[in-house]
Amino acid sequence: KSRLACSFCQEKKEPDYKDVSSLEKFTTDRGKIIARGWTGLCQKHQRRLSRAVKRARFLALLPFISQV
């Protein structure tokens, strides 16, 4: 089973709620957070990503749901 390398580990960055463009890569067009198996993130960064997405939603930087 081939594993994707965690993009945050490779870039030596952390998920940030203010960086909306990078958070949008890890959400679907409907606004759901993409699962770890699809994103290839490690467990630590997937947890931090979900926390950052939820924080960005609360601050109205990201939508909770799409308007489709």
All heavy atoms as TSV, in Angstrom:
chain	resi	resn	atom	element	x	y	z
A	1	LYS	N	N	0.861	-1.181	0.000
A	1	LYS	CA	C	0.000	0.000	0.000
A	1	LYS	C	C	0.901	1.236	0.000
A	1	LYS	O	O	1.689	1.436	0.914
A	1	LYS	CB	C	-0.854	-0.063	1.262
A	1	LYS	CG	C	-2.015	0.867	1.282
A	1	LYS	CD	C	-2.732	0.638	2.605
A	1	LYS	CE	C	-4.089	1.192	2.653
A	1	LYS	NZ	N	-4.726	1.053	3.915
A	2	SER	N	N	0.793	2.054	-1.022
A	2	SER	CA	C	1.643	3.250	-1.077
A	2	SER	C	C	0.958	4.405	-0.350
A	2	SER	O	O	-0.244	4.640	-0.512
A	2	SER	CB	C	1.909	3.638	-2.529
A	2	SER	OG	O	0.713	4.018	-3.157
A	3	ARG	N	N	1.731	5.104	0.459
A	3	ARG	CA	C	1.199	6.220	1.239
A	3	ARG	C	C	1.696	7.524	0.641
A	3	ARG	O	O	2.857	7.624	0.244
A	3	ARG	CB	C	1.672	6.137	2.694
A	3	ARG	CG	C	1.220	4.913	3.437
A	3	ARG	CD	C	-0.227	4.889	3.760
A	3	ARG	NE	N	-0.558	5.958	4.670
A	3	ARG	CZ	C	-1.783	6.454	4.814
A	3	ARG	NH1	N	-2.766	5.972	4.112
A	3	ARG	NH2	N	-2.011	7.422	5.651
A	4	LEU	N	N	0.830	8.488	0.563
A	4	LEU	CA	C	1.246	9.820	0.157
A	4	LEU	C	C	2.010	10.465	1.311
A	4	LEU	O	O	1.717	10.215	2.471
A	4	LEU	CB	C	0.020	10.689	-0.156
A	4	LEU	CG	C	-0.829	10.297	-1.348
A	4	LEU	CD1	C	-2.121	11.107	-1.349
A	4	LEU	CD2	C	-0.075	10.526	-2.628
A	5	ALA	N	N	2.970	11.269	0.993
A	5	ALA	CA	C	3.701	11.974	2.045
A	5	ALA	C	C	2.877	13.173	2.499
A	5	ALA	O	O	2.219	13.828	1.694
A	5	ALA	CB	C	5.047	12.429	1.522
A	6	CYS	N	N	2.922	13.454	3.778
A	6	CYS	CA	C	2.171	14.568	4.347
A	6	CYS	C	C	2.732	15.882	3.791
A	6	CYS	O	O	3.927	16.162	3.927
A	6	CYS	CB	C	2.267	14.544	5.869
A	6	CYS	SG	S	1.482	15.947	6.669
A	7	SER	N	N	1.883	16.683	3.171
A	7	SER	CA	C	2.351	17.927	2.552
A	7	SER	C	C	2.807	18.942	3.594
A	7	SER	O	O	3.724	19.721	3.336
A	7	SER	CB	C	1.250	18.523	1.679
A	7	SER	OG	O	0.093	18.773	2.441
A	8	PHE	N	N	2.204	18.934	4.770
A	8	PHE	CA	C	2.624	19.861	5.821
A	8	PHE	C	C	3.988	19.461	6.388
A	8	PHE	O	O	4.808	20.318	6.699
A	8	PHE	CB	C	1.587	19.935	6.939
A	8	PHE	CG	C	0.333	20.667	6.534
A	8	PHE	CD1	C	-0.865	19.992	6.388
A	8	PHE	CD2	C	0.343	22.026	6.297
A	8	PHE	CE1	C	-2.015	20.657	6.018
A	8	PHE	CE2	C	-0.801	22.705	5.931
A	8	PHE	CZ	C	-1.983	22.017	5.780
A	9	CYS	N	N	4.246	18.152	6.505
A	9	CYS	CA	C	5.552	17.695	6.987
A	9	CYS	C	C	6.645	18.032	5.977
A	9	CYS	O	O	7.744	18.434	6.359
A	9	CYS	CB	C	5.538	16.193	7.231
A	9	CYS	SG	S	4.591	15.691	8.678
A	10	GLN	N	N	6.342	17.872	4.692
A	10	GLN	CA	C	7.340	18.155	3.658
A	10	GLN	C	C	7.715	19.631	3.626
A	10	GLN	O	O	8.879	19.976	3.475
A	10	GLN	CB	C	6.817	17.738	2.289
A	10	GLN	CG	C	6.802	16.249	2.083
A	10	GLN	CD	C	6.257	15.885	0.729
A	10	GLN	OE1	O	5.504	16.629	0.117
A	10	GLN	NE2	N	6.633	14.700	0.261
A	11	GLU	N	N	6.714	20.503	3.752
A	11	GLU	CA	C	6.963	21.942	3.693
A	11	GLU	C	C	7.389	22.516	5.043
A	11	GLU	O	O	7.698	23.691	5.132
A	11	GLU	CB	C	5.709	22.667	3.206
A	11	GLU	CG	C	5.286	22.287	1.812
A	11	GLU	CD	C	3.945	22.880	1.428
A	11	GLU	OE1	O	3.490	23.821	2.123
A	11	GLU	OE2	O	3.349	22.407	0.457
A	12	LYS	N	N	7.344	21.671	6.095
A	12	LYS	CA	C	7.647	22.104	7.463
A	12	LYS	C	C	6.780	23.298	7.865
A	12	LYS	O	O	7.256	24.310	8.361
A	12	LYS	CB	C	9.132	22.434	7.616
A	12	LYS	CG	C	10.019	21.208	7.473
A	12	LYS	CD	C	11.455	21.523	7.686
A	12	LYS	CE	C	12.351	20.331	7.710
A	12	LYS	NZ	N	12.128	19.301	6.742
A	13	LYS	N	N	5.472	23.152	7.605
A	13	LYS	CA	C	4.483	24.177	7.948
A	13	LYS	C	C	3.418	23.550	8.827
A	13	LYS	O	O	3.363	22.337	8.987
A	13	LYS	CB	C	3.817	24.728	6.676
A	13	LYS	CG	C	4.718	25.610	5.833
A	13	LYS	CD	C	4.056	26.020	4.534
A	13	LYS	CE	C	2.713	26.679	4.756
A	13	LYS	NZ	N	2.088	27.125	3.513
A	14	GLU	N	N	2.571	24.397	9.374
A	14	GLU	CA	C	1.427	23.944	10.159
A	14	GLU	C	C	0.152	24.510	9.525
A	14	GLU	O	O	0.178	25.599	8.957
A	14	GLU	CB	C	1.532	24.438	11.610
A	14	GLU	CG	C	2.678	23.827	12.396
A	14	GLU	CD	C	2.513	22.340	12.612
A	14	GLU	OE1	O	1.383	21.879	12.853
A	14	GLU	OE2	O	3.523	21.628	12.535
A	15	PRO	N	N	-0.969	23.788	9.629
A	15	PRO	CA	C	-2.228	24.341	9.137
A	15	PRO	C	C	-2.599	25.597	9.922
A	15	PRO	O	O	-2.515	25.609	11.154
A	15	PRO	CB	C	-3.245	23.224	9.389
A	15	PRO	CG	C	-2.446	22.000	9.603
A	15	PRO	CD	C	-1.123	22.429	10.121
A	16	ASP	N	N	-2.982	26.648	9.209
A	16	ASP	CA	C	-3.305	27.913	9.856
A	16	ASP	C	C	-4.695	28.350	9.420
A	16	ASP	O	O	-4.998	28.333	8.223
A	16	ASP	CB	C	-2.272	28.972	9.476
A	16	ASP	CG	C	-2.459	30.274	10.237
A	16	ASP	OD1	O	-3.096	30.238	11.306
A	16	ASP	OD2	O	-1.980	31.308	9.756
A	17	TYR	N	N	-5.535	28.747	10.367
A	17	TYR	CA	C	-6.911	29.119	10.044
A	17	TYR	C	C	-6.974	30.386	9.192
A	17	TYR	O	O	-7.954	30.628	8.500
A	17	TYR	CB	C	-7.738	29.281	11.320
A	17	TYR	CG	C	-7.376	30.479	12.176
A	17	TYR	CD1	C	-8.051	31.678	12.031
A	17	TYR	CD2	C	-6.359	30.401	13.117
A	17	TYR	CE1	C	-7.721	32.782	12.808
A	17	TYR	CE2	C	-6.024	31.486	13.896
A	17	TYR	CZ	C	-6.704	32.676	13.734
A	17	TYR	OH	O	-6.379	33.760	14.501
A	18	LYS	N	N	-5.932	31.213	9.212
A	18	LYS	CA	C	-5.929	32.450	8.422
A	18	LYS	C	C	-5.549	32.206	6.968
A	18	LYS	O	O	-5.824	33.039	6.113
A	18	LYS	CB	C	-4.968	33.469	9.039
A	18	LYS	CG	C	-5.405	33.932	10.420
A	18	LYS	CD	C	-4.342	34.766	11.068
A	18	LYS	CE	C	-3.223	33.860	11.467
A	18	LYS	NZ	N	-2.476	34.151	12.635
A	19	ASP	N	N	-4.927	31.062	6.682
A	19	ASP	CA	C	-4.503	30.726	5.315
A	19	ASP	C	C	-5.629	29.958	4.624
A	19	ASP	O	O	-5.589	28.741	4.480
A	19	ASP	CB	C	-3.221	29.905	5.361
A	19	ASP	CG	C	-2.611	29.708	3.997
A	19	ASP	OD1	O	-3.091	30.332	3.027
A	19	ASP	OD2	O	-1.651	28.930	3.900
A	20	VAL	N	N	-6.640	30.703	4.182
A	20	VAL	CA	C	-7.866	30.102	3.659
A	20	VAL	C	C	-7.601	29.341	2.363
A	20	VAL	O	O	-8.186	28.287	2.133
A	20	VAL	CB	C	-8.944	31.193	3.451
A	20	VAL	CG1	C	-10.197	30.617	2.838
A	20	VAL	CG2	C	-9.262	31.852	4.776
A	21	SER	N	N	-6.700	29.831	1.524
A	21	SER	CA	C	-6.459	29.170	0.236
A	21	SER	C	C	-5.901	27.754	0.421
A	21	SER	O	O	-6.267	26.844	-0.321
A	21	SER	CB	C	-5.513	30.004	-0.619
A	21	SER	OG	O	-4.289	30.182	0.050
A	22	SER	N	N	-5.036	27.557	1.413
A	22	SER	CA	C	-4.518	26.207	1.640
A	22	SER	C	C	-5.573	25.324	2.308
A	22	SER	O	O	-5.611	24.112	2.061
A	22	SER	CB	C	-3.248	26.240	2.483
A	22	SER	OG	O	-3.536	26.615	3.796
A	23	LEU	N	N	-6.435	25.898	3.143
A	23	LEU	CA	C	-7.488	25.095	3.781
A	23	LEU	C	C	-8.520	24.628	2.764
A	23	LEU	O	O	-9.086	23.542	2.905
A	23	LEU	CB	C	-8.180	25.897	4.885
A	23	LEU	CG	C	-7.342	26.270	6.100
A	23	LEU	CD1	C	-8.194	27.055	7.084
A	23	LEU	CD2	C	-6.754	25.051	6.769
A	24	GLU	N	N	-8.769	25.440	1.740
A	24	GLU	CA	C	-9.764	25.069	0.730
A	24	GLU	C	C	-9.337	23.843	-0.068
A	24	GLU	O	O	-10.182	23.127	-0.595
A	24	GLU	CB	C	-10.024	26.240	-0.210
A	24	GLU	CG	C	-10.861	27.328	0.416
A	24	GLU	CD	C	-11.044	28.532	-0.489
A	24	GLU	OE1	O	-10.208	28.736	-1.390
A	24	GLU	OE2	O	-12.029	29.255	-0.283
A	25	LYS	N	N	-8.046	23.577	-0.154
A	25	LYS	CA	C	-7.562	22.391	-0.858
A	25	LYS	C	C	-7.995	21.114	-0.149
A	25	LYS	O	O	-8.088	20.062	-0.770
A	25	LYS	CB	C	-6.029	22.403	-0.936
A	25	LYS	CG	C	-5.457	23.507	-1.771
A	25	LYS	CD	C	-3.951	23.454	-1.711
A	25	LYS	CE	C	-3.335	24.708	-2.279
A	25	LYS	NZ	N	-1.884	24.768	-2.048
A	26	PHE	N	N	-8.234	21.209	1.151
A	26	PHE	CA	C	-8.571	20.033	1.946
A	26	PHE	C	C	-10.061	19.960	2.280
A	26	PHE	O	O	-10.456	19.219	3.171
A	26	PHE	CB	C	-7.743	20.025	3.234
A	26	PHE	CG	C	-6.265	19.925	2.973
A	26	PHE	CD1	C	-5.456	21.041	3.056
A	26	PHE	CD2	C	-5.691	18.718	2.624
A	26	PHE	CE1	C	-4.099	20.959	2.812
A	26	PHE	CE2	C	-4.334	18.612	2.371
A	26	PHE	CZ	C	-3.536	19.739	2.458
A	27	THR	N	N	-10.885	20.740	1.570
A	27	THR	CA	C	-12.336	20.661	1.738
A	27	THR	C	C	-12.968	20.393	0.379
A	27	THR	O	O	-12.422	20.770	-0.659
A	27	THR	CB	C	-12.918	21.957	2.330
A	27	THR	OG1	O	-12.554	23.050	1.500
A	27	THR	CG2	C	-12.422	22.206	3.726
A	28	THR	N	N	-14.119	19.750	0.396
A	28	THR	CA	C	-14.833	19.473	-0.848
A	28	THR	C	C	-15.550	20.730	-1.314
A	28	THR	O	O	-15.573	21.747	-0.613
A	28	THR	CB	C	-15.875	18.351	-0.637
A	28	THR	OG1	O	-16.849	18.806	0.300
A	28	THR	CG2	C	-15.231	17.075	-0.135
A	29	ASP	N	N	-16.156	20.641	-2.504
A	29	ASP	CA	C	-16.917	21.780	-3.006
A	29	ASP	C	C	-18.146	22.049	-2.154
A	29	ASP	O	O	-18.678	23.154	-2.152
A	29	ASP	CB	C	-17.316	21.560	-4.466
A	29	ASP	CG	C	-18.098	20.275	-4.661
A	29	ASP	OD1	O	-18.006	19.382	-3.807
A	29	ASP	OD2	O	-18.802	20.164	-5.680
A	30	ARG	N	N	-18.574	21.055	-1.388
A	30	ARG	CA	C	-19.705	21.227	-0.468
A	30	ARG	C	C	-19.289	21.735	0.906
A	30	ARG	O	O	-20.116	21.979	1.760
A	30	ARG	CB	C	-20.435	19.897	-0.288
A	30	ARG	CG	C	-20.965	19.327	-1.565
A	30	ARG	CD	C	-22.431	19.383	-1.544
A	30	ARG	NE	N	-22.970	18.919	-2.804
A	30	ARG	CZ	C	-24.221	19.111	-3.129
A	30	ARG	NH1	N	-25.017	19.733	-2.305
A	30	ARG	NH2	N	-24.670	18.685	-4.282
A	31	GLY	N	N	-17.977	21.822	1.146
A	31	GLY	CA	C	-17.497	22.370	2.399
A	31	GLY	C	C	-17.084	21.339	3.434
A	31	GLY	O	O	-16.721	21.698	4.553
A	32	LYS	N	N	-17.122	20.054	3.073
A	32	LYS	CA	C	-16.736	19.008	4.026
A	32	LYS	C	C	-15.214	18.862	4.056
A	32	LYS	O	O	-14.546	19.048	3.046
A	32	LYS	CB	C	-17.334	17.660	3.620
A	32	LYS	CG	C	-18.824	17.570	3.790
A	32	LYS	CD	C	-19.273	16.173	3.452
A	32	LYS	CE	C	-20.746	15.996	3.737
A	32	LYS	NZ	N	-21.157	14.595	3.474
A	33	ILE	N	N	-14.693	18.492	5.210
A	33	ILE	CA	C	-13.265	18.241	5.349
A	33	ILE	C	C	-12.961	16.865	4.746
A	33	ILE	O	O	-13.629	15.878	5.065
A	33	ILE	CB	C	-12.841	18.276	6.833
A	33	ILE	CG1	C	-13.167	19.635	7.442
A	33	ILE	CG2	C	-11.362	17.978	6.978
A	33	ILE	CD1	C	-12.996	19.699	8.938
A	34	ILE	N	N	-11.958	16.806	3.876
A	34	ILE	CA	C	-11.609	15.552	3.206
A	34	ILE	C	C	-10.870	14.644	4.190
A	34	ILE	O	O	-10.047	15.100	4.981
A	34	ILE	CB	C	-10.746	15.830	1.966
A	34	ILE	CG1	C	-11.519	16.705	0.983
A	34	ILE	CG2	C	-10.332	14.538	1.288
A	34	ILE	CD1	C	-10.719	17.163	-0.204
A	35	ALA	N	N	-11.162	13.351	4.114
A	35	ALA	CA	C	-10.604	12.369	5.036
A	35	ALA	C	C	-9.101	12.197	4.841
A	35	ALA	O	O	-8.550	12.497	3.783
A	35	ALA	CB	C	-11.295	11.026	4.841
A	36	ARG	N	N	-8.472	11.709	5.864
A	36	ARG	CA	C	-7.021	11.547	5.901
A	36	ARG	C	C	-6.516	10.578	4.839
A	36	ARG	O	O	-5.428	10.749	4.279
A	36	ARG	CB	C	-6.651	11.054	7.295
A	36	ARG	CG	C	-5.191	11.093	7.569
A	36	ARG	CD	C	-4.947	10.697	9.015
A	36	ARG	NE	N	-3.679	10.009	9.048
A	36	ARG	CZ	C	-3.424	8.932	9.736
A	36	ARG	NH1	N	-4.344	8.414	10.504
A	36	ARG	NH2	N	-2.253	8.371	9.687
A	37	GLY	N	N	-7.293	9.569	4.525
A	37	GLY	CA	C	-6.898	8.606	3.498
A	37	GLY	C	C	-6.790	9.224	2.122
A	37	GLY	O	O	-5.998	8.800	1.290
A	38	TRP	N	N	-7.597	10.236	1.862
A	38	TRP	CA	C	-7.565	10.918	0.570
A	38	TRP	C	C	-6.536	12.030	0.535
A	38	TRP	O	O	-5.906	12.274	-0.503
A	38	TRP	CB	C	-8.939	11.505	0.244
A	38	TRP	CG	C	-9.945	10.467	-0.084
A	38	TRP	CD1	C	-10.896	9.954	0.760
A	38	TRP	CD2	C	-10.107	9.778	-1.317
A	38	TRP	NE1	N	-11.631	8.997	0.120
A	38	TRP	CE2	C	-11.168	8.878	-1.164
A	38	TRP	CE3	C	-9.446	9.845	-2.537
A	38	TRP	CZ2	C	-11.582	8.042	-2.199
A	38	TRP	CZ3	C	-9.869	9.017	-3.561
A	38	TRP	CH2	C	-10.922	8.127	-3.386
A	39	THR	N	N	-6.356	12.740	1.633
A	39	THR	CA	C	-5.437	13.874	1.635
A	39	THR	C	C	-3.993	13.435	1.780
A	39	THR	O	O	-3.093	14.130	1.308
A	39	THR	CB	C	-5.746	14.845	2.785
A	39	THR	OG1	O	-5.619	14.160	4.031
A	39	THR	CG2	C	-7.125	15.441	2.657
A	40	GLY	N	N	-3.746	12.303	2.430
A	40	GLY	CA	C	-2.389	11.824	2.632
A	40	GLY	C	C	-1.678	12.511	3.784
A	40	GLY	O	O	-0.465	12.399	3.913
A	41	LEU	N	N	-2.424	13.218	4.627
A	41	LEU	CA	C	-1.808	13.888	5.764
A	41	LEU	C	C	-1.529	12.896	6.882
A	41	LEU	O	O	-2.206	11.871	6.999
A	41	LEU	CB	C	-2.733	14.996	6.293
A	41	LEU	CG	C	-3.021	16.164	5.363
A	41	LEU	CD1	C	-3.957	17.144	6.044
A	41	LEU	CD2	C	-1.742	16.853	4.950
A	42	CYS	N	N	-0.546	13.227	7.710
A	42	CYS	CA	C	-0.303	12.408	8.884
A	42	CYS	C	C	-1.392	12.720	9.918
A	42	CYS	O	O	-2.129	13.696	9.791
A	42	CYS	CB	C	1.093	12.669	9.452
A	42	CYS	SG	S	1.355	14.338	10.057
A	43	GLN	N	N	-1.479	11.890	10.936
A	43	GLN	CA	C	-2.553	12.030	11.923
A	43	GLN	C	C	-2.484	13.368	12.653
A	43	GLN	O	O	-3.504	14.022	12.861
A	43	GLN	CB	C	-2.473	10.876	12.921
A	43	GLN	CG	C	-3.611	10.854	13.900
A	43	GLN	CD	C	-3.541	9.644	14.812
A	43	GLN	OE1	O	-2.548	8.934	14.829
A	43	GLN	NE2	N	-4.587	9.419	15.566
A	44	LYS	N	N	-1.285	13.787	12.996
A	44	LYS	CA	C	-1.113	15.044	13.729
A	44	LYS	C	C	-1.597	16.231	12.909
A	44	LYS	O	O	-2.366	17.075	13.400
A	44	LYS	CB	C	0.370	15.231	14.072
A	44	LYS	CG	C	0.692	16.561	14.733
A	44	LYS	CD	C	2.157	16.652	15.102
A	44	LYS	CE	C	2.951	17.248	13.973
A	44	LYS	NZ	N	4.344	17.561	14.347
A	45	HIS	N	N	-1.215	16.283	11.627
A	45	HIS	CA	C	-1.600	17.418	10.802
A	45	HIS	C	C	-3.063	17.354	10.370
A	45	HIS	O	O	-3.683	18.383	10.148
A	45	HIS	CB	C	-0.665	17.537	9.593
A	45	HIS	CG	C	0.672	18.087	9.955
A	45	HIS	ND1	N	1.829	17.366	9.805
A	45	HIS	CD2	C	1.027	19.275	10.497
A	45	HIS	CE1	C	2.850	18.100	10.226
A	45	HIS	NE2	N	2.378	19.258	10.659
A	46	GLN	N	N	-3.634	16.147	10.263
A	46	GLN	CA	C	-5.054	16.046	9.942
A	46	GLN	C	C	-5.891	16.608	11.094
A	46	GLN	O	O	-6.865	17.317	10.868
A	46	GLN	CB	C	-5.450	14.593	9.663
A	46	GLN	CG	C	-6.905	14.397	9.301
A	46	GLN	CD	C	-7.279	14.929	7.935
A	46	GLN	OE1	O	-6.429	15.030	7.065
A	46	GLN	NE2	N	-8.530	15.274	7.740
A	47	ARG	N	N	-5.494	16.311	12.338
A	47	ARG	CA	C	-6.218	16.866	13.497
A	47	ARG	C	C	-6.099	18.378	13.524
A	47	ARG	O	O	-7.074	19.091	13.761
A	47	ARG	CB	C	-5.667	16.279	14.795
A	47	ARG	CG	C	-6.210	14.927	15.144
A	47	ARG	CD	C	-5.938	14.597	16.603
A	47	ARG	NE	N	-4.548	14.795	16.976
A	47	ARG	CZ	C	-3.620	13.854	16.993
A	47	ARG	NH1	N	-3.925	12.625	16.630
A	47	ARG	NH2	N	-2.383	14.112	17.366
A	48	ARG	N	N	-4.886	18.893	13.286
A	48	ARG	CA	C	-4.679	20.338	13.299
A	48	ARG	C	C	-5.395	21.014	12.132
A	48	ARG	O	O	-5.885	22.127	12.266
A	48	ARG	CB	C	-3.193	20.657	13.271
A	48	ARG	CG	C	-2.519	20.248	14.566
A	48	ARG	CD	C	-1.064	20.593	14.589
A	48	ARG	NE	N	-0.469	20.115	15.835
A	48	ARG	CZ	C	0.797	20.292	16.167
A	48	ARG	NH1	N	1.606	20.929	15.359
A	48	ARG	NH2	N	1.254	19.832	17.303
A	49	LEU	N	N	-5.460	20.324	11.002
A	49	LEU	CA	C	-6.180	20.858	9.849
A	49	LEU	C	C	-7.670	20.982	10.160
A	49	LEU	O	O	-8.275	22.023	9.885
A	49	LEU	CB	C	-5.991	19.952	8.632
A	49	LEU	CG	C	-6.856	20.329	7.438
A	49	LEU	CD1	C	-6.188	21.412	6.627
A	49	LEU	CD2	C	-7.161	19.129	6.591
A	50	SER	N	N	-8.253	19.946	10.742
A	50	SER	CA	C	-9.686	20.002	11.042
A	50	SER	C	C	-9.985	21.092	12.062
A	50	SER	O	O	-10.993	21.793	11.955
A	50	SER	CB	C	-10.204	18.649	11.524
A	50	SER	OG	O	-9.596	18.288	12.731
A	51	ARG	N	N	-9.094	21.274	13.035
A	51	ARG	CA	C	-9.269	22.349	14.010
A	51	ARG	C	C	-9.175	23.711	13.332
A	51	ARG	O	O	-9.957	24.618	13.627
A	51	ARG	CB	C	-8.214	22.224	15.108
A	51	ARG	CG	C	-8.565	22.987	16.362
A	51	ARG	CD	C	-7.571	22.735	17.482
A	51	ARG	NE	N	-7.422	21.320	17.787
A	51	ARG	CZ	C	-6.256	20.714	17.985
A	51	ARG	NH1	N	-5.133	21.381	17.915
A	51	ARG	NH2	N	-6.204	19.443	18.281
A	52	ALA	N	N	-8.244	23.860	12.384
A	52	ALA	CA	C	-8.080	25.126	11.672
A	52	ALA	C	C	-9.281	25.414	10.771
A	52	ALA	O	O	-9.743	26.557	10.688
A	52	ALA	CB	C	-6.802	25.099	10.843
A	53	VAL	N	N	-9.815	24.386	10.106
A	53	VAL	CA	C	-10.985	24.570	9.250
A	53	VAL	C	C	-12.190	24.986	10.087
A	53	VAL	O	O	-12.924	25.913	9.735
A	53	VAL	CB	C	-11.287	23.288	8.442
A	53	VAL	CG1	C	-12.656	23.367	7.786
A	53	VAL	CG2	C	-10.225	23.062	7.393
A	54	LYS	N	N	-12.388	24.332	11.228
A	54	LYS	CA	C	-13.520	24.669	12.089
A	54	LYS	C	C	-13.390	26.081	12.640
A	54	LYS	O	O	-14.377	26.815	12.741
A	54	LYS	CB	C	-13.630	23.655	13.229
A	54	LYS	CG	C	-14.071	22.289	12.735
A	54	LYS	CD	C	-13.986	21.251	13.828
A	54	LYS	CE	C	-14.291	19.874	13.287
A	54	LYS	NZ	N	-14.177	18.828	14.307
A	55	ARG	N	N	-12.168	26.484	12.980
A	55	ARG	CA	C	-11.935	27.837	13.472
A	55	ARG	C	C	-12.201	28.865	12.365
A	55	ARG	O	O	-12.805	29.903	12.595
A	55	ARG	CB	C	-10.511	27.945	13.982
A	55	ARG	CG	C	-10.224	29.232	14.704
A	55	ARG	CD	C	-8.876	29.168	15.366
A	55	ARG	NE	N	-8.921	28.277	16.525
A	55	ARG	CZ	C	-7.862	27.769	17.118
A	55	ARG	NH1	N	-6.648	28.030	16.669
A	55	ARG	NH2	N	-7.994	26.997	18.171
A	56	ALA	N	N	-11.766	28.554	11.140
A	56	ALA	CA	C	-11.995	29.458	10.009
A	56	ALA	C	C	-13.485	29.563	9.685
A	56	ALA	O	O	-13.969	30.640	9.320
A	56	ALA	CB	C	-11.225	28.975	8.792
A	57	ARG	N	N	-14.217	28.471	9.835
A	57	ARG	CA	C	-15.670	28.515	9.622
A	57	ARG	C	C	-16.331	29.418	10.665
A	57	ARG	O	O	-17.191	30.221	10.333
A	57	ARG	CB	C	-16.264	27.111	9.740
A	57	ARG	CG	C	-16.008	26.216	8.575
A	57	ARG	CD	C	-16.534	24.843	8.894
A	57	ARG	NE	N	-16.371	23.907	7.813
A	57	ARG	CZ	C	-16.467	22.597	7.966
A	57	ARG	NH1	N	-16.724	22.080	9.152
A	57	ARG	NH2	N	-16.308	21.794	6.939
A	58	PHE	N	N	-15.925	29.269	11.901
A	58	PHE	CA	C	-16.515	30.050	12.988
A	58	PHE	C	C	-16.263	31.545	12.786
A	58	PHE	O	O	-17.111	32.374	13.096
A	58	PHE	CB	C	-15.948	29.588	14.334
A	58	PHE	CG	C	-16.539	30.313	15.508
A	58	PHE	CD1	C	-17.826	30.048	15.931
A	58	PHE	CD2	C	-15.813	31.265	16.180
A	58	PHE	CE1	C	-18.382	30.724	17.005
A	58	PHE	CE2	C	-16.344	31.949	17.249
A	58	PHE	CZ	C	-17.631	31.686	17.665
A	59	LEU	N	N	-15.091	31.902	12.254
A	59	LEU	CA	C	-14.754	33.304	12.004
A	59	LEU	C	C	-15.240	33.785	10.640
A	59	LEU	O	O	-14.878	34.875	10.205
A	59	LEU	CB	C	-13.236	33.490	12.100
A	59	LEU	CG	C	-12.660	33.276	13.496
A	59	LEU	CD1	C	-11.155	33.275	13.451
A	59	LEU	CD2	C	-13.172	34.336	14.447
A	60	ALA	N	N	-16.035	32.968	9.947
A	60	ALA	CA	C	-16.643	33.294	8.645
A	60	ALA	C	C	-15.606	33.491	7.555
A	60	ALA	O	O	-15.817	34.240	6.603
A	60	ALA	CB	C	-17.551	34.512	8.757
A	61	LEU	N	N	-14.463	32.829	7.668
A	61	LEU	CA	C	-13.465	32.851	6.597
A	61	LEU	C	C	-13.764	31.758	5.576
A	61	LEU	O	O	-13.458	31.888	4.407
A	61	LEU	CB	C	-12.062	32.676	7.169
A	61	LEU	CG	C	-11.620	33.736	8.180
A	61	LEU	CD1	C	-10.272	33.355	8.781
A	61	LEU	CD2	C	-11.545	35.094	7.534
A	62	LEU	N	N	-14.349	30.653	6.063
A	62	LEU	CA	C	-14.783	29.537	5.209
A	62	LEU	C	C	-16.270	29.308	5.462
A	62	LEU	O	O	-16.747	29.500	6.574
A	62	LEU	CB	C	-14.038	28.249	5.566
A	62	LEU	CG	C	-12.621	28.051	5.059
A	62	LEU	CD1	C	-12.060	26.758	5.634
A	62	LEU	CD2	C	-12.589	28.002	3.568
A	63	PRO	N	N	-17.009	28.870	4.438
A	63	PRO	CA	C	-18.435	28.573	4.669
A	63	PRO	C	C	-18.614	27.223	5.358
A	63	PRO	O	O	-17.795	26.313	5.201
A	63	PRO	CB	C	-19.012	28.525	3.245
A	63	PRO	CG	C	-17.868	28.128	2.398
A	63	PRO	CD	C	-16.642	28.732	3.044
A	64	PHE	N	N	-19.675	27.106	6.138
A	64	PHE	CA	C	-20.016	25.816	6.752
A	64	PHE	C	C	-20.511	24.852	5.684
A	64	PHE	O	O	-20.142	23.695	5.665
A	64	PHE	CB	C	-21.095	25.988	7.822
A	64	PHE	CG	C	-20.556	26.472	9.141
A	64	PHE	CD1	C	-20.523	27.826	9.437
A	64	PHE	CD2	C	-20.071	25.582	10.072
A	64	PHE	CE1	C	-20.034	28.258	10.639
A	64	PHE	CE2	C	-19.572	26.008	11.275
A	64	PHE	CZ	C	-19.553	27.356	11.567
A	65	ILE	N	N	-21.375	25.353	4.780
A	65	ILE	CA	C	-21.886	24.560	3.666
A	65	ILE	C	C	-21.870	25.425	2.418
A	65	ILE	O	O	-21.782	26.644	2.489
A	65	ILE	CB	C	-23.327	24.060	3.926
A	65	ILE	CG1	C	-24.262	25.225	4.218
A	65	ILE	CG2	C	-23.364	23.036	5.034
A	65	ILE	CD1	C	-25.729	24.852	4.245
A	66	SER	N	N	-21.962	24.785	1.260
A	66	SER	CA	C	-22.010	25.550	0.014
A	66	SER	C	C	-23.471	25.953	-0.267
A	66	SER	O	O	-24.404	25.378	0.277
A	66	SER	CB	C	-21.471	24.717	-1.141
A	66	SER	OG	O	-22.326	23.626	-1.378
A	67	GLN	N	N	-23.621	26.913	-1.125
A	67	GLN	CA	C	-24.947	27.418	-1.447
A	67	GLN	C	C	-25.508	26.773	-2.724
A	67	GLN	O	O	-26.232	27.389	-3.482
A	67	GLN	CB	C	-24.890	28.943	-1.630
A	67	GLN	CG	C	-24.462	29.681	-0.389
A	67	GLN	CD	C	-25.452	29.517	0.748
A	67	GLN	OE1	O	-26.655	29.542	0.555
A	67	GLN	NE2	N	-24.930	29.335	1.956
A	68	VAL	N	N	-25.165	25.490	-2.967
A	68	VAL	CA	C	-25.612	24.797	-4.177
A	68	VAL	C	C	-26.982	24.220	-3.962
A	68	VAL	O	O	-27.331	23.740	-2.948
A	68	VAL	CB	C	-24.601	23.686	-4.556
A	68	VAL	CG1	C	-25.107	22.894	-5.746
A	68	VAL	CG2	C	-23.262	24.300	-4.847
